[in-house]
């Protein structure tokens, strides 16, 4: 994912959230909530950055049951959790074979 934010942050956190209607629930599926392991820190406002996470062999894919999920992936400032950027996507988990 390539994106930019409108805030500066020295330390970032990240998380996945299952989104149903106006509600969202945290999914404890990432091995780390330290977003700096997936992108360059510090984050600078207006600067394009890449966020890299390999889902092919990840824990995320192994633990989810077969279904379609509306997922919101958030990255936020560890010191100010009102400073958030995110994207939303549908994730389809299916059996291979």
PAMIMAR-273716 format. One record per residue (C-alpha): chain; y, x, z; residue number from 1. Coordinates in nm, 2 decimals. Example, Ala and Ser with C-alpha at 12.3 -4.5 7.8 and 13.67 -1.06 7.14 Angstrom:
# residues 2
<c=A, y=-0.45, x=1.23, z=0.78, k=1> $
<c=A, y=-0.11, x=1.37, z=0.71, k=2> $
***
This chain:
# residues 97
<c=A, y=0.00, x=0.00, z=0.00, k=1> $
<c=A, y=0.35, x=0.13, z=-0.08, k=2> $
<c=A, y=0.64, x=-0.02, z=0.10, k=3> $
<c=A, y=0.97, x=0.04, z=0.28, k=4> $
<c=A, y=1.12, x=-0.09, z=0.60, k=5> $
<c=A, y=1.47, x=-0.17, z=0.71, k=6> $
<c=A, y=1.44, x=0.03, z=1.04, k=7> $
<c=A, y=1.38, x=0.38, z=1.16, k=8> $
<c=A, y=1.09, x=0.46, z=1.39, k=9> $
<c=A, y=0.95, x=0.77, z=1.54, k=10> $
<c=A, y=0.62, x=0.61, z=1.65, k=11> $
<c=A, y=0.45, x=0.32, z=1.47, k=12> $
<c=A, y=0.17, x=0.09, z=1.57, k=13> $
<c=A, y=-0.04, x=-0.12, z=1.34, k=14> $
<c=A, y=-0.27, x=-0.42, z=1.36, k=15> $
<c=A, y=-0.46, x=-0.69, z=1.17, k=16> $
<c=A, y=-0.41, x=-1.06, z=1.24, k=17> $
<c=A, y=-0.61, x=-1.36, z=1.12, k=18> $
<c=A, y=-0.36, x=-1.61, z=0.99, k=19> $
<c=A, y=-0.43, x=-1.98, z=0.99, k=20> $
<c=A, y=-0.14, x=-2.20, z=0.91, k=21> $
<c=A, y=0.14, x=-2.12, z=1.15, k=22> $
<c=A, y=-0.09, x=-1.94, z=1.39, k=23> $
<c=A, y=-0.22, x=-1.59, z=1.40, k=24> $
<c=A, y=-0.48, x=-1.42, z=1.61, k=25> $
<c=A, y=-0.51, x=-1.04, z=1.66, k=26> $
<c=A, y=-0.83, x=-0.89, z=1.51, k=27> $
<c=A, y=-0.95, x=-0.58, z=1.70, k=28> $
<c=A, y=-1.10, x=-0.43, z=1.39, k=29> $
<c=A, y=-0.92, x=-0.10, z=1.34, k=30> $
<c=A, y=-1.05, x=0.21, z=1.51, k=31> $
<c=A, y=-0.69, x=0.31, z=1.59, k=32> $
<c=A, y=-0.36, x=0.12, z=1.63, k=33> $
<c=A, y=-0.16, x=0.44, z=1.57, k=34> $
<c=A, y=0.00, x=0.37, z=1.23, k=35> $
<c=A, y=0.10, x=0.73, z=1.20, k=36> $
<c=A, y=-0.26, x=0.82, z=1.12, k=37> $
<c=A, y=-0.22, x=0.61, z=0.80, k=38> $
<c=A, y=0.13, x=0.70, z=0.70, k=39> $
<c=A, y=0.40, x=0.96, z=0.75, k=40> $
<c=A, y=0.60, x=0.94, z=1.07, k=41> $
<c=A, y=0.89, x=0.92, z=1.14, k=42> $
<c=A, y=0.95, x=0.62, z=0.92, k=43> $
<c=A, y=1.30, x=0.60, z=0.77, k=44> $
<c=A, y=1.48, x=0.28, z=0.68, k=45> $
<c=A, y=1.49, x=0.22, z=0.30, k=46> $
<c=A, y=1.25, x=0.51, z=0.22, k=47> $
<c=A, y=0.94, x=0.43, z=0.03, k=48> $
<c=A, y=0.62, x=0.53, z=0.21, k=49> $
<c=A, y=0.25, x=0.49, z=0.15, k=50> $
<c=A, y=0.01, x=0.34, z=0.40, k=51> $
<c=A, y=-0.35, x=0.44, z=0.33, k=52> $
<c=A, y=-0.66, x=0.28, z=0.48, k=53> $
<c=A, y=-1.00, x=0.29, z=0.32, k=54> $
<c=A, y=-1.18, x=-0.04, z=0.36, k=55> $
<c=A, y=-1.48, x=0.04, z=0.15, k=56> $
<c=A, y=-1.68, x=0.20, z=0.43, k=57> $
<c=A, y=-1.47, x=0.09, z=0.73, k=58> $
<c=A, y=-1.57, x=-0.07, z=1.05, k=59> $
<c=A, y=-1.35, x=-0.36, z=0.94, k=60> $
<c=A, y=-1.58, x=-0.45, z=0.65, k=61> $
<c=A, y=-1.90, x=-0.40, z=0.85, k=62> $
<c=A, y=-1.82, x=-0.64, z=1.14, k=63> $
<c=A, y=-1.67, x=-0.94, z=0.96, k=64> $
<c=A, y=-1.91, x=-1.22, z=0.87, k=65> $
<c=A, y=-1.92, x=-1.34, z=0.51, k=66> $
<c=A, y=-1.62, x=-1.56, z=0.45, k=67> $
<c=A, y=-1.26, x=-1.56, z=0.32, k=68> $
<c=A, y=-0.99, x=-1.46, z=0.56, k=69> $
<c=A, y=-0.61, x=-1.48, z=0.54, k=70> $
<c=A, y=-0.51, x=-1.14, z=0.69, k=71> $
<c=A, y=-0.16, x=-1.03, z=0.79, k=72> $
<c=A, y=-0.14, x=-0.65, z=0.84, k=73> $
<c=A, y=0.16, x=-0.55, z=1.05, k=74> $
<c=A, y=0.33, x=-0.22, z=1.12, k=75> $
<c=A, y=0.59, x=-0.21, z=1.40, k=76> $
<c=A, y=0.81, x=0.03, z=1.59, k=77> $
<c=A, y=0.62, x=0.13, z=1.91, k=78> $
<c=A, y=0.95, x=0.14, z=2.10, k=79> $
<c=A, y=1.09, x=-0.19, z=1.97, k=80> $
<c=A, y=0.82, x=-0.45, z=1.87, k=81> $
<c=A, y=1.09, x=-0.68, z=1.71, k=82> $
<c=A, y=1.11, x=-0.42, z=1.43, k=83> $
<c=A, y=0.81, x=-0.52, z=1.21, k=84> $
<c=A, y=0.71, x=-0.50, z=0.85, k=85> $
<c=A, y=0.39, x=-0.66, z=0.72, k=86> $
<c=A, y=0.20, x=-0.79, z=0.42, k=87> $
<c=A, y=-0.04, x=-1.08, z=0.39, k=88> $
<c=A, y=-0.34, x=-1.11, z=0.17, k=89> $
<c=A, y=-0.67, x=-1.30, z=0.13, k=90> $
<c=A, y=-0.98, x=-1.09, z=0.22, k=91> $
<c=A, y=-1.31, x=-1.20, z=0.07, k=92> $
<c=A, y=-1.62, x=-1.06, z=0.25, k=93> $
<c=A, y=-1.93, x=-1.13, z=0.04, k=94> $
<c=A, y=-2.29, x=-1.00, z=0.02, k=95> $
<c=A, y=-2.35, x=-0.74, z=-0.24, k=96> $
<c=A, y=-2.67, x=-0.77, z=-0.45, k=97> $
***
